[in-house]
Amino acid sequence: MRILRTFFIVAAFQCMLIAGTVYNPVTDFSINPGANPDGVWSYGKLSAGGSFTPLGYFDGSGATKYWENAQGSYPVYFPYMAVDPTGGAFIEDTYSVPAGSLYMTPGPSTISDWIDIRFTAPATGIYDFIGQFEFLDPGGYDDFAYAFRNGTALINDVHLIGSQTVPINLTGESLVAGDLMDFAIQAGTFLGDANALQLNVTQEQTGVPEPSTFCFAALSAACFLIRLRRK
């Protein structure tokens, strides 16, 4: 009976493993000064010409953690991003940031630095990018949302205004190790406004049965063996 119980546990565990690896910029957020990039994520800014520069200063003094352009007062620290590393909701400036969100503020329109979270594919495979951009400032200001794959726009210059959301539904992206996916915000007519990014990245498993098929077969086999054992 102990062997059957072990088989059942292993089968259930395999079902979880085969579903694919999930990356999230909130739960993976680097809280180590100097660790940029950290794993698959890089925290940076895009110039008007498209070149990427890592943000240079980490502020972890409070419950909310920040990657900022540089240490200093306005506008030196722009652009910047912030997160509650527990994944909870939080207040940034006067804005309520939803749970599970990365707060992103681009540089003022006079600086022309976009705020950018960059994903670097850790291995060749198929990836799904699911989430949304959400504009948090209904006061009449605006920003623009982008997503790039190796510099090619997949979401291009989408206007964020009011309480608008822009869905991210980039599924079946075939990437090789080292490919880049950027999710960026450009300032609109004001000084750089409040935005939230919710994003899950799933690296699909390849060359294996569909998770539902594998799990059903494994768990059915376990139940069958248990039933035989009882006879």
N, C-alpha and C positions, 0 to 999 in steps of 0.2 A: 504493500500500500504506500510505503514511503517513496518507492521508486516512481509510482504513478503520480503522487503529489508533486514530486520534483519535476516530472515531465510537464505537468500542467503549468507550473510556475514558469518554467523555461519557455514554453510555448507562448504564454501571455507576454513575457518579456520580449520575445522576438517580434511579436506584433507591434510593440512600441518602437523597437529599433528600426523596423523596416519602413516605418512611415516617413522617414527622411529627417535630415538635420535642419533645425530651425535657428535662424539668427534674428536678433531683434536689437535695434539701436538703443533702446531704453535699458533692457535687462543686461545688455552687453556693454553698457556705457563705461568708458575708461575713467577710473577715479584715481589713476596713478599719474602724478606730475611727470611730464617728460614722455609718457607713453602715448604718443600720437605720431603714427598710427598705432593701434592696439588690436591685434587679431585681424579680423576682416574689415574693421571700421577705421576710417580716417575722418578727422574733424577739421574742416578747413573753410576756405573762401575761394571763390572763383572771381578772377578779374574780368573786366569787360571783354578782354580778348580770349577768355576761356582757360587761362592757366590756373592750376590748383596750387594753393599755398596752405600748409597746415597752420591751424590756429596755434599761437605761441604761448598762451598762458592758461594754466589750470587753477581754478579757485574752488577748493574743497572745504572752505572754512565753515560752511553752514550745512543744513540738511539738504538744500538744493546745491547741486554740483554744476560747475560751469567750465566750458572751454571758450576762451575769449581771444580776440585778435592779439591783444597785448595788455599788460597791466597798466592801469591808469584811469583817469576820469574821462567822461564823454568828450569827444567821440572816439578816444583812443581804443577803447575795448570793443568797439563795433568792428565787424559783425561778431555775434556770439550765439551759443546755444546752451541750453540748461535742461536739467532733468532731476526728477526725484528717483534715485537709483532703486528704491523699493517698488517703483512702478505706480505709485499712488498719484492722486491729483495734487496740485500745488498752486500757489499764487506766485506769479512773477510780475514784478512791477504792480500794476493794478489788474492784471488779467488772470482769469481762472483757467488753468491749464488742465485739460482732462486727463484722467488716469491713463497710463500707458502711452503717454505722448512725449516726444522730444520737442522742446520749445526752441524755435529758430527765429532769429532777428537778423536781417541783412544789414549791411552798412547803409548809412544815409545815401540818398540818391546822388548827392554831390561827391561821394567817395566811389560809388559804382562797384563796390565789393559785394558779391552775392554770398550768402551763407550756404554751405554745402556739406552734406553728410555723404561720404563715399564708401561704397562696398566694393571690396576686391575679392573676386572669386577665388576661394582657396584651392579648388580642384576643378578639373573639367567635368561638366555635367549639365543637367537641366535644372533651372531655378525658377521659382515663382515669387513674384514681388506683389504683395497684396496690402493695401492700406489706403490712406488718404492724407492730403494736405487739408488743414482747416485754418481759416482766417479767424482770429480771435478779437479783432478790433472793429466793432460795428459803427464806429464814429465817422465814417465817410472817407477813411483813408484806404489805401490799396497796396497790394504787392502782386508778384507774378511767380507762378510755379513752373518748375522744369524737372524733367528726368532725362538723363543721358545714358546711353550705352557706348562706351569708348568714344565719347564726344559727339555722337549722333543723337539728336533730340528724339525722344519717344513721347514725352509730354512737353509741349513747346509753348511758352509765353501765355499760359492760361491765367486769366485775370482773377485775382482773389480780392473780393470786396464784400462788405457787409459781414454776414456770418456764413459765407460760402464755403463749401467743401469741394475738393477736386479728387475724385477717386483714382487710386493707383491699382490697376489690374493688369499687370505685365506677367503673364503666365507662359510657361514653356520657353523661357529664354535659354538658348543654348550658349553656354559660356565656356571658355577655356581658362585654365588657371592663370590668374593675373589680369583677366578682363575687369573693366571698371564699370560700375553703375553709380551714377551721381544723382542725388535728389537735392535740388537747390531752390532757393528763394531769392528773387531780385526785388529790390525796393521799388515802390511806386512813386507817388508824388510827394510823400512825406519823408520822414527821417529814417525809415526802416521800422516796420510794424511787427505786430505779434502774430506768430503762426505756430501751429502744432502739427507735427508729423507723427502719424501712427503707421507703422510698417512692420510686417513680418516677411522674412525671406526664408523660403523652404528649398533646400537642395533635394530634388527628387532622387529616389533610388532607381537605378537602371539595371536591366538584365535580371530582374527578379519578378516574381508574380505580383499582381496588384495586392496591396496590403490586405484588403478585405478577403480576397481569395485565400491568401496564405493563412491568415488568422482563422478563418472558418475551418480550413482543412486541419490545421494543427489542433485547434480546440476540439473539433469533432473526434479526432483520433484519440485525444486524451479522455474524452467522455466515454468512448467505445471501450478503451482499455479498462477504465474504472468499472464499467458495467460487466465486462468479462470477469474481472477480479471478484465481483460479488457473487457470481454464479457458482 
